[in-house]
Amino acid sequence: MGRRLLVVAAALAFFAGAGQARAATVLGPCPGKTGVQCGTVTVPLDRTGATPGTIGLHVEVLPAAGAPRGVMFLIAGGPGQGSAGSFDLGPGFSRELMQFMFPGYTLVAFDNRGTGQSALINCPPLQTTVTGSVDVEARLAADCANTIGPTRIFYSTRDHADDMDAVRAALGFNKIGLYGVSYGTKLELAYALGYPTHVDRLALDSVVPTQDPDPFDQNVLQEMPGTLARFCEDKVCNGVTRDYAGEVVTLANRIEAKPLRAKVIGKNGKAKTVVMNGEDFISMLIDADLTPGLASEAPAAVHAALHGNPRPLLRLYDLDLASNTLSAEDLSFGLNAATNCADGRFPWAPSTPPANRRAAIDTAVANLPPGALGPFGNWAAKIGTAYFCEQWPSPAGNTPLGPGPLPDVPMIAIDGGFDLRTPVANAEKVVAQFPHGKLLVVPGVGHSVTTADVSGCSQNYVRQWILGTLNAPDQAQCAERVKPLAKLVKAFPKRPPRTTARTLAVAGQTLREAEALWWFQLPSRLSGLNGGKLVPSRNGLTFTLTRYSLAPGVLLSGKVSFVDIGPPSTFKGTVKVFGSAAVAGTLKLAKNGKLTGTLGGRHVSARY
C-alpha cells in the first residue's frame, strides 16, 4: 500500500486500557488521513471451505479522543457502500460528526466485501443504466451475475456479518457498539443475531428490518400516502395542493396506464423527450427523502402534471436520473444486486430456475390482500426486488441470517418523518424487539437522519444516549419540524407577470426554485424550466444564473452566494430581471430573506 506497516503492538497502542484482547492484524498510518490507522483483514471467500480463495477487507480505525468509552463500528448503507469510504474518518465533517455523537469511542469503518477497497464488484452496464423497464433491469442484473461468476453466492448479508466479526476479532475487541445507516441497520441487526455476545450497544439510523427489503415493497407503498401527508403539515403546501398524497396516488395510477411524455430542456440546454410511467414516478418520489430540492418542488410539479402540464415533473425526473449516476466506488450496484438477490424473501425457492419465477411472481401478486400495495394498483409491485432478481441465476433468495436471539443491550433507533424508503413503521417494529429500545422521530427529515437533520436534535439525542444522560421516553420527537425549504414553490406560473407586483413575486419564486435545483448537487450546469442556466461554483458556495427562467418571459441573471446553507438557505447577491413578460429592473438579495431594488423605475421590496 506504499507505506511502512507498523508492528501490531505499536499500531494498536491507542487501545491500551480499553480492556480488549490482543489484536491479530497489522495497521499503519492512512495516507492523507491524519490520525487514522489503516490495514487489511483477510477473510475466506467461502467459510465452508468448499470454494478456495480469500478477500482482503480494507479497515480504517480512528482512536478515541479523551477518556476511552468503547468501540463503535460504523456501517454504511446500500448494500453497496463501503463504510470506510462513506464515513471518511479523515479530518473533516464526517469525522467531527461521529466524534460528537460517540464521544470517547474508538471508531472503526471497513469496506464490506465487494465494495470500496475490498475487492470491488463493478458491472458497468448495470452501474451506468439509470432508467429502463423492469425486464431490462432484470437482464442487466443477470448479466452482472454472470460477470461476477459462481462466487456471486458469497455476498449475502450473513457473509457481511461474518466478515464484521472477523474484523472485530482481528482488531482484538471483545464487545463492540454498532451504528448503521439504512441497509447498515439491517447488517448490524444481522450481526447481533449471529454474534449476540459480542454486542455492546446498537444505534440505528433509518431502519431496515432483517426481513426487508420486501420483494414487492409493500411496507413502502402502504406508508407512502401518510408520509406525504405529514410532509405537508404546518401549511408548507399552501397555495399548491390541499391533498398532496391524494394527487400522487391519482397521478401514479393514471400514468401507469398512459405514461407522461413531453420535451424538457436537458442539462446541456437542448430539448429532449422524457417519458415516465407509474413505477418511474414512485421511484422518483422515494428519492425525495434524500434530495431536498426534489422534495420542495414535487408538490407543485405533481399538481401541474395532474392538471395538464407535465414538463415540471418530467424535468425533475430527468434531474433525479442524473443524480443517480454513481461510480462503483461510491455505491456498487453489482454488490447491491448480489446481496439483495441472495437475501430476498422471494415467492420462489432458492433453487427455482429463472424461467419459472415470473409465474410465481404473478401468482403472489394476484393473491395479495386488498391494500397490500397501499392505494396503488398491482403494477406498483414492480418497484420491489422480486422483479429485479427474477433472472438472477440460482440459487436466489432466502439466505438465512444468524440464529439469534437478539441481545438485550442498549438500543436506539432514529427515523425521519419524511423517510419514504425506510418509513417510521419499520423502526417501530424493530424497537419493539428490544426491552430497552428507544425511538426518536425527526419530523420533516428524510433518509439518513443524522446527516440531514439541520436542527441538531438527532445528533444530540445520540450523544446524550452515549453519555448516559438521555431522559427521553421510549418514543420521542424533536420539538421543531425541519423543512426542506422555507416555502415551496407556490405554483409554476401559468401566465406572464406583466405587472410590477407579479414580476417581483415570480422573481422570488424563481430564486427559491433555483435553490431547489442547486440541492440536486450536480456539478455541471443546470437548465431553467423555460431556458437559461444555473452553474454552481466549484466550492459549492455560490451559483450563477444566466437568463434563467421559471416562467415564460421572465429571465434572471446574476451571481448568488450562500450566507447560511440550510435548507432553507439565505443568500446575498444581485440579479437583473428582464424579458418579454417582465417589468425589468435590478434586485438585491439580503441575508434576512428580502428582495429589494427597482422594477420599472419603482422601488420594490418583498421576501423571497
PyMOL commands that set and color helices and strands:
alter all, ss='L'
color gray80, all
select helices_A, chain A and resi 8-11+13-15+83-87+93-101+124-128+134-148+150-154+157-171+183-194+196-198+218-231+233-235+244-257+278-287+292-306+311-323+333-343+354-366+378-383+385-388+424-431+449-452+457-467+500-518
alter helices_A, ss='H'
color red, helices_A
select strands_A, chain A and resi 27-29+37-44+54-62+70-75+105-110+176-181+199-205+260-265+271-276+411-416+437-442+475-477+526-527+533-536+542-548+555-564+570-578+585-589+594-599+602-607
alter strands_A, ss='S'
color yellow, strands_A
deselect
rebuild
show_as cartoon
